[in-house]
Amino acid sequence: MSKQSEQTRHLAEHYVDQLSDWAKITTKPLFGAVALYRNEHVFAMVWQGALYFKVDADSRPEYEEAGSQALGYTTEGQDHALKSYWAVPPDILEDDDSLREWAERAYQAALKSGRT
């Protein structure tokens, strides 16, 4: 396992612990990231040292207002973004109650998308 993927896995475990009072969360590696699942629905991703939550049309403006960015990556010299996952703002990460509220909205966005 690469050092980067090991760090990503440890960070994902940290967020699972931090959200353990909110819901039972499982994780799976996914294309170099770690996906966080609640009831078989991906609602979050940990990628390159950051936590990204699933967004929808209702929640995206709050992320934009906070200066957040969509999950992005580069392959074969091309920049790509998963526009349905946005970085959780630092002030939300530092407040357990806010983190749980934003996680619930991310989970609801995942349910609306109908994807597992």
BALOBA-1460 file (C-alpha; in Angstrom, 3 decimals):
// residues 116
<rec num="1" residu="m" x="0.000" y="0.000" z="0.000"/>
<rec num="2" residu="s" x="1.364" y="3.422" z="-0.932"/>
<rec num="3" residu="k" x="2.017" y="6.038" z="1.722"/>
<rec num="4" residu="q" x="-0.651" y="8.298" z="0.155"/>
<rec num="5" residu="s" x="-3.319" y="5.573" z="0.216"/>
<rec num="6" residu="e" x="-2.399" y="4.631" z="3.787"/>
<rec num="7" residu="q" x="-2.784" y="8.274" z="4.872"/>
<rec num="8" residu="t" x="-6.130" y="8.472" z="3.038"/>
<rec num="9" residu="r" x="-7.335" y="5.314" z="4.777"/>
<rec num="10" residu="h" x="-6.301" y="6.666" z="8.209"/>
<rec num="11" residu="l" x="-8.033" y="9.981" z="7.531"/>
<rec num="12" residu="a" x="-11.178" y="8.139" z="6.450"/>
<rec num="13" residu="e" x="-11.094" y="6.146" z="9.705"/>
<rec num="14" residu="h" x="-10.813" y="9.438" z="11.606"/>
<rec num="15" residu="y" x="-13.969" y="10.786" z="9.935"/>
<rec num="16" residu="v" x="-15.810" y="7.506" z="10.506"/>
<rec num="17" residu="d" x="-14.981" y="7.839" z="14.224"/>
<rec num="18" residu="q" x="-15.974" y="11.503" z="14.241"/>
<rec num="19" residu="l" x="-19.369" y="10.655" z="12.694"/>
<rec num="20" residu="s" x="-19.980" y="7.466" z="14.690"/>
<rec num="21" residu="d" x="-22.672" y="9.131" z="16.840"/>
<rec num="22" residu="w" x="-24.536" y="10.094" z="13.663"/>
<rec num="23" residu="a" x="-24.623" y="6.774" z="11.788"/>
<rec num="24" residu="k" x="-22.933" y="3.447" z="11.119"/>
<rec num="25" residu="i" x="-20.480" y="4.139" z="8.319"/>
<rec num="26" residu="t" x="-18.488" y="1.698" z="6.248"/>
<rec num="27" residu="t" x="-15.626" y="2.428" z="3.876"/>
<rec num="28" residu="k" x="-14.288" y="1.013" z="0.629"/>
<rec num="29" residu="p" x="-11.347" y="2.034" z="-1.534"/>
<rec num="30" residu="l" x="-12.505" y="3.673" z="-4.753"/>
<rec num="31" residu="f" x="-10.075" y="4.797" z="-7.492"/>
<rec num="32" residu="g" x="-7.381" y="5.912" z="-5.033"/>
<rec num="33" residu="a" x="-9.886" y="7.561" z="-2.711"/>
<rec num="34" residu="v" x="-11.853" y="6.060" z="0.159"/>
<rec num="35" residu="a" x="-15.636" y="6.154" z="-0.153"/>
<rec num="36" residu="l" x="-17.776" y="6.521" z="2.985"/>
<rec num="37" residu="y" x="-21.061" y="4.628" z="2.901"/>
<rec num="38" residu="r" x="-24.218" y="4.774" z="4.963"/>
<rec num="39" residu="n" x="-26.705" y="2.027" z="4.165"/>
<rec num="40" residu="e" x="-24.873" y="1.194" z="0.926"/>
<rec num="41" residu="h" x="-25.051" y="4.812" z="-0.323"/>
<rec num="42" residu="v" x="-21.840" y="6.780" z="-0.917"/>
<rec num="43" residu="f" x="-22.252" y="10.148" z="0.764"/>
<rec num="44" residu="a" x="-18.596" y="11.161" z="1.151"/>
<rec num="45" residu="m" x="-15.107" y="10.630" z="-0.231"/>
<rec num="46" residu="v" x="-11.688" y="11.110" z="1.316"/>
<rec num="47" residu="w" x="-9.175" y="12.140" z="-1.316"/>
<rec num="48" residu="q" x="-5.714" y="13.679" z="-1.042"/>
<rec num="49" residu="g" x="-6.083" y="14.818" z="2.555"/>
<rec num="50" residu="a" x="-9.610" y="16.221" z="2.337"/>
<rec num="51" residu="l" x="-13.168" y="15.136" z="3.089"/>
<rec num="52" residu="y" x="-15.700" y="15.658" z="0.314"/>
<rec num="53" residu="f" x="-19.461" y="15.414" z="0.788"/>
<rec num="54" residu="k" x="-22.063" y="14.601" z="-1.838"/>
<rec num="55" residu="v" x="-23.930" y="17.752" z="-2.894"/>
<rec num="56" residu="d" x="-27.100" y="18.496" z="-4.793"/>
<rec num="57" residu="a" x="-28.670" y="21.658" z="-6.176"/>
<rec num="58" residu="d" x="-29.939" y="22.594" z="-2.701"/>
<rec num="59" residu="s" x="-26.659" y="22.170" z="-0.814"/>
<rec num="60" residu="r" x="-24.080" y="23.234" z="-3.440"/>
<rec num="61" residu="p" x="-24.564" y="27.004" z="-2.870"/>
<rec num="62" residu="e" x="-23.407" y="26.685" z="0.772"/>
<rec num="63" residu="y" x="-20.184" y="25.027" z="-0.381"/>
<rec num="64" residu="e" x="-19.654" y="27.698" z="-3.029"/>
<rec num="65" residu="e" x="-20.312" y="30.444" z="-0.468"/>
<rec num="66" residu="a" x="-17.727" y="28.868" z="1.859"/>
<rec num="67" residu="g" x="-15.114" y="28.924" z="-0.935"/>
<rec num="68" residu="s" x="-15.091" y="25.153" z="-1.293"/>
<rec num="69" residu="q" x="-14.081" y="23.275" z="-4.443"/>
<rec num="70" residu="a" x="-15.357" y="20.191" z="-6.233"/>
<rec num="71" residu="l" x="-13.272" y="17.025" z="-5.935"/>
<rec num="72" residu="g" x="-10.748" y="17.303" z="-8.751"/>
<rec num="73" residu="y" x="-8.085" y="15.121" z="-10.271"/>
<rec num="74" residu="t" x="-5.828" y="14.993" z="-13.318"/>
<rec num="75" residu="t" x="-5.393" y="12.064" z="-15.691"/>
<rec num="76" residu="e" x="-3.332" y="12.027" z="-18.855"/>
<rec num="77" residu="g" x="-2.779" y="15.775" z="-18.492"/>
<rec num="78" residu="q" x="-6.508" y="16.526" z="-18.359"/>
<rec num="79" residu="d" x="-8.198" y="18.152" z="-15.350"/>
<rec num="80" residu="h" x="-11.434" y="16.534" z="-14.201"/>
<rec num="81" residu="a" x="-13.901" y="17.250" z="-11.405"/>
<rec num="82" residu="l" x="-16.563" y="15.187" z="-9.687"/>
<rec num="83" residu="k" x="-18.998" y="18.063" z="-9.406"/>
<rec num="84" residu="s" x="-21.274" y="16.121" z="-7.084"/>
<rec num="85" residu="y" x="-18.599" y="15.977" z="-4.325"/>
<rec num="86" residu="w" x="-17.308" y="19.171" z="-2.707"/>
<rec num="87" residu="a" x="-14.689" y="19.713" z="0.002"/>
<rec num="88" residu="v" x="-16.111" y="20.178" z="3.484"/>
<rec num="89" residu="p" x="-15.113" y="23.649" z="4.721"/>
<rec num="90" residu="p" x="-12.559" y="23.692" z="7.581"/>
<rec num="91" residu="d" x="-14.918" y="25.395" z="10.058"/>
<rec num="92" residu="i" x="-17.450" y="22.590" z="9.539"/>
<rec num="93" residu="l" x="-14.775" y="19.936" z="10.108"/>
<rec num="94" residu="e" x="-13.935" y="21.538" z="13.460"/>
<rec num="95" residu="d" x="-17.511" y="21.512" z="14.785"/>
<rec num="96" residu="d" x="-18.962" y="18.043" z="15.432"/>
<rec num="97" residu="d" x="-22.597" y="19.206" z="15.376"/>
<rec num="98" residu="s" x="-22.146" y="21.056" z="12.083"/>
<rec num="99" residu="l" x="-20.262" y="18.110" z="10.615"/>
<rec num="100" residu="r" x="-23.137" y="15.774" z="11.450"/>
<rec num="101" residu="e" x="-25.669" y="18.226" z="9.926"/>
<rec num="102" residu="w" x="-23.667" y="18.514" z="6.710"/>
<rec num="103" residu="a" x="-23.172" y="14.725" z="6.644"/>
<rec num="104" residu="e" x="-26.951" y="14.250" z="6.889"/>
<rec num="105" residu="r" x="-27.488" y="16.625" z="3.964"/>
<rec num="106" residu="a" x="-24.828" y="14.734" z="1.995"/>
<rec num="107" residu="y" x="-26.579" y="11.466" z="2.769"/>
<rec num="108" residu="q" x="-29.928" y="12.922" z="1.661"/>
<rec num="109" residu="a" x="-28.267" y="14.087" z="-1.574"/>
<rec num="110" residu="a" x="-26.959" y="10.550" z="-2.093"/>
<rec num="111" residu="l" x="-30.438" y="9.128" z="-1.552"/>
<rec num="112" residu="k" x="-31.919" y="11.605" z="-4.066"/>
<rec num="113" residu="s" x="-29.330" y="10.652" z="-6.673"/>
<rec num="114" residu="g" x="-30.503" y="7.053" z="-6.503"/>
<rec num="115" residu="r" x="-26.958" y="5.704" z="-6.841"/>
<rec num="116" residu="t" x="-25.350" y="3.228" z="-4.507"/>
